[in-house]
Amino acid sequence: MGVIPSGSSQDKIEKKVAVVLFDPLEKKPLIDDLMQGYIEDLQTVSHQQTFYKLTPTILTNIFPPLHMGQRYSKEDYLAALEDHHKAYQIAPNQFLIADYETILQDFHLLDLIKAKTIDEVWLWGGGYFGFWESILGGWGAFPCNSSTVIQHTRLLPRFAVMGFNYERKVGEMLESFGHRVESTLARKFKSQNFLASLYDQRRVHPELLKPQNDFEKFLLEQGTVHRVPSAPKVPPGEADYWWEPMDIHTHHREWLMKMKPDWWKIVV
């Protein structure tokens, strides 16, 4: 598990989480094991700083509401799984995003956030359910691996909503969290342009970048969530992932474990 950094034991971060499982196809996915693995991994890589307490899962057999007032029928959804062109879109390959305000209101989660009964929300669903990997709401919310924030929640404490796919594994859950880390620390250190350059498909050579703070040094030394530092340049249009020979789970665990201990309170 590694040595706990000095002082970290007194900096325990405890978060209470509401969980909503959208299961309109009644697959009864086994999300408990996925969540347990994710929680244990974050506890380990944060050197025993981060702890999550889950409220009982809210199970619903409806499809989540999407923007523009749409919601899949079972027939339309099954058709989308067969042919992605039939998925609800606002433009080619721009699929409708979930209506977060309606979801949070329908399940009375905004009241729980206001009362500080919960600090965070995890949404579970399948493909085309419209979940961002992470999105923020509340006072001081900013785009966090999403193009927007949850509107009309400014009077609430800042909170995160994670979107997980029950057809994936813990490695993908850690990837979602890793991108949340990148977005949050890039904003904290005013390093958005630096981070964006590392994800630019034109592939700026890292050796040409001059880090101005600890986060930028971390990105050059440890890479991004998608790429190890030694990965070759990727031509435009090709996959922007490279952490071989490690698998996705191993890479993301190691990347998160190398974060500075005092960053955990910022990202969680």
Helices and strands as residue ranges (DSSP letters): G 8-10, E 13-22, H 31-45, E 50-54, E 58-60, G 67-69, H 74-82, G 84-86, E 89-91, E 94-95, H 100-106, H 109-114, E 120-125, E 134-137, E 159-165, H 170-188, H 192-199, G 206-208, H 214-222, H 248-257, G 261-263, H 264-267
